[in-house]
Amino acid sequence: MNIGKYKIKLIIFDMDGLMFDTERLASRHWKEAGIKFNYKIDDEVFKETIGLNIIKTEEIYRKHYGAGFPFEKIKNEEINMVENYTLSKGVPLKEGLYELLEYIKEKQLKIALATSTNRNKTELLLNLSNTKKYFDIITCGDEIINGKPDPEIFLKTSQKINCQSINCIVLEDSENGIIAAYKAGMLPIMIPDINEPREEIEAMLFKKFNNLKEVKDYFEDNLKVRL
């Protein structure tokens, strides 16, 4: 598939905030879990952790709340809250998700998932949303050493099918994810979730859209399938 001078072979999806509306869910439950342990979790502190793996996230919380911050206890409580919510009410999907996945699959492109979330939670969300079947490759945060904004997760994902970076599009909602995709030499497309990108992040973008439906419309107009 060609997009201008690029021959696209692999579309890489982020998960939380991009496929699923789980960042807002996590923000709410981080606050609720914090209250149980007498901590008030600030919105700005949570926003700093978006797109980061568990190690980087812990560093952010301890930086703001001190070495005694009970990170493991609060994080486990938050995980339980989110799991109970999704099991009872389902996974909140982003607009246009199924349509975009179906379109890419129809065009016989490879689809990958590269998420900072750990494997167990990732599998749960994918199974509950019936989206696991679309992905040829899944790379999770607990399978890498350096989390976003380091490009390791994207490079590792593309290497699994021996695909060069320049032939990969990355769909991301977070600044850390965009930085990682840019450093990997891939084409970053941003669909902002909680945070709009800063000017320096805008400069890294290949494209920016409001939702996944707009991404599908763009692909339909601009991606040419090589027969």
N, C-alpha and C positions, 0 to 999 in steps of 0.2 A: 504494500500500500504506500503510495507516495503523497506527501504533503509538501508541495513546492519542490525544493531540492532534497527533501528527506524521504528515505524509504523506511516507512514505519513497519516494524515487525512485532513489537511488544507494547502493550498498554499496561502500565503499572498503577494500581489503585492504592491509595491510603485507605484506612478504614474509619476510625472514629472521627466524626466531624465531616467526613467526605461521603461515605456510604450511608452511615447511620448518624442520627441526631443524638449521639451519645455524649458529646462534650458538655452540653447543657445539663444532661442527666447527671453526669459525673460532678459537675460544679455544684449542683444542688445537694447531692449526697455527700460530697466532701464537707460541705458546711454542716450538714446534719450530723455526720460522724464526728466532726471536730467539736461540736457542742457537747456531745456525750463525754468527751474527755477534757472539757473546759477550755477549748481553744476556739477562737473566732477566726475562721478561714476567710481571708480577704479575697475579693474577686480578682484583684490585680495579681496576687500571688498565684492563684490558680491559673490565670492566663499565661503566666511565665512558663508553666509546665506543659502547655499544649504542644503535642508532637514529640515530647521527650520520652525516653524509656524510664523504667522504674528507678534506675540508679541516679540519673540526672534529676528526676522528680524529687527524690529524697534530698538531694543536695540543695535544691531550691527551698524546700520547706525548712530544712535545718538552718539555712542561711537567714531566713526571716524569723523563725520562731525559736532558734537556739538548739544546742546539742541535745537537750533533754526532751525535745519534741517526740512524742510516741508515734513515730511514723508508721511502723508496722501495724500497730493496733488500729490506728485510724484508717489506714489504707485497707486493711482486711474488713473493717466495718463497712467502708464505702463499697468494696467489691460485693459484699453480701447484699447490700441495699440495691445495687444496680442489678445483680443477678435475680433477686426476688421480683424486682420491677419487670424485667424483661420476660421472666418466666410466666408472670401473671398477665401482663399487658402486651407482650410482644416487643420486637425491636423497632424503635422509631426510625423509619426509612427516610432518606433524602429524596426529594422530588426528582423523578426521572431515572432512578437507579436501575430498575429492572429493564426499562426500555434501552438504556445505554448498554448494559451488559448483553442483552439479546442482539443488539445491532452489531457489536464488536464480534460476538460469537458467529453471527451469520457471515461476516466478512472473513472468517477463518484466521483471524489474528490471535496471537497468544495473549492471554490475560493473566496478570500476576497481582498478588496482594503483598504489600510491604508495609507492615504496621509495627509501631512501637509497643503495641499491646502483647502480652504473653500468649503463648500457644493455647492454653486451656480456655481463656476468656475469648480468644479469637474464634476457636472452634465452636464454642457455645453460640456466639452471635451469628456466625455463618450458618450453622445448622438451624437455629431458630428462624432465621430470615430466608432460609432455602436458597442461599446464594453460593454456597460452597462449590456446587457443581460447575459454576462458570470459570473457576480459577484453575489454570494449569500449574501454577507455582504459588506457594504461600511461604513467606518469610516473616517470622515474628521477632519481637524485641528481645526475647530471651535466647535467641539463636545467634546474636551478634555481640561483639565486644563494645563497639563504639556506636552509640545511638545518634539519631538525628540531632543536630544539623550535620554530623559527619555523614559522608556519602556511602558508608559501608553497606547499609541495608539494601540500597538500590543497586550497587555494583554486584553484590552477592546474588541478588535476584536475577539480574540480567546474565550473569555468568552461568547460572544453572541451565540456560538453554543456549549458551554461547552466542548471545546477542550483543552487538556493539552498542555503546551508550547512545551514539548519534541516531540509532534506529529505535529509540525508546521514548515514549511519551509518559510523563508522570502526572497523575491527577492528585492534587494535594489541596488541603484547606488551611494548613498552618505555615507560618513563616519558617519555622525550623525545617519542615518538610521541603519547602521550596529551596531553601539554601542547600540542603542535602542533594536534591535533584540537580540543581545548577552545578554544584561541585562535581557531581558524577558525570557531567557533560551531556545530560539528557535534556529533553524539551519539557520544561515545567509549565503545566497549566494549573492555574489556581481558581478554586471555587471557595471564596472566603466563608468561614463559618462564624465564629464569635468575634474574631479580630479582622479588620481590614488591613491590608499590607501597608507597611511604611514605604516611603518613596524609594529607598534603596532596594527594597524587595521587589517593588514594581519593575525596577530596571532589569531584574533577573528573569522576568516572566516571558514565556512564549505567547501565552494568551491568558485572559482572565474572563470568567463567566459567573453568572449569578446562581446557576444551578446545573445539575447534570443533564437536564433536558436541553439546555442551550449547548452543552458540549456535544450531545448527539446531533443536534441540528448543524453544528459547525462541521462535524465529521462527515455528515451526509453531503454537505456542499463542497468540501475541500479534500477529502481523502479519496484518492482514486485507486481502485483495486487493480493489481497487476494479475491478469489472467494467464 
